[in-house]
Amino acid sequence: MSEFVRGYCLAVRSFLTNDSRPSLDASGLKLQEHLSLIEASLKRIAKKEAY
């Protein structure tokens, strides 16, 4: 489980820094898209765990 959480944390960190470089996209649209994908993934996993 800890590796699972670590993977998501690394993904979020990567998206926030755009691979160690600040994001240059206007209004953080790319960041919003990536965080939405992570949120959707976590919701799917939570739904599977509920069964």
N, C-alpha and C positions, 0 to 999 in steps of 0.2 A: 504494500500500500504506500509506503514512503517513497518508493521510486516513481509511482504513479503521480503523487502530489508534486514531487520534485520536477517531473517532466512538465507539468502544467505551469509551475512557477518559472521554469526556464523559458517556456514559450511566452509567458506574459512579459518577463524581463526583456526578452528579445524584441517583442513588439513595441514595448515602451521606448527602447533605445534604438530601434531599427538596426539591430546588430551592432551595437556599441556606438552608433551615430544618432544624434537627435533627429527625429522625424522632420522632414521638410514639407510634408503634405499640408495643404491648406486646411485649417480647422480640424486637423487630426482625423480626416475621413478614413485613411488607411488603418489607423490605430483602431477606430471604431469598428471597422469591418473585421479586423482580426480578433478583437475582444468579443464581438458578437459570435464568431465561430467557436471560440473557447466556451462561451456561455452555453451555446447550443450543444456542444459536446458534453459538457458537465450535466446538462439536463437529461440527455439521453442515457448517460451512465447512471444517474440517480433513478431514472425510471426503471432501468434494468434491475438495479439493486432492490427496488421496491417489490419485485416479483419473487 
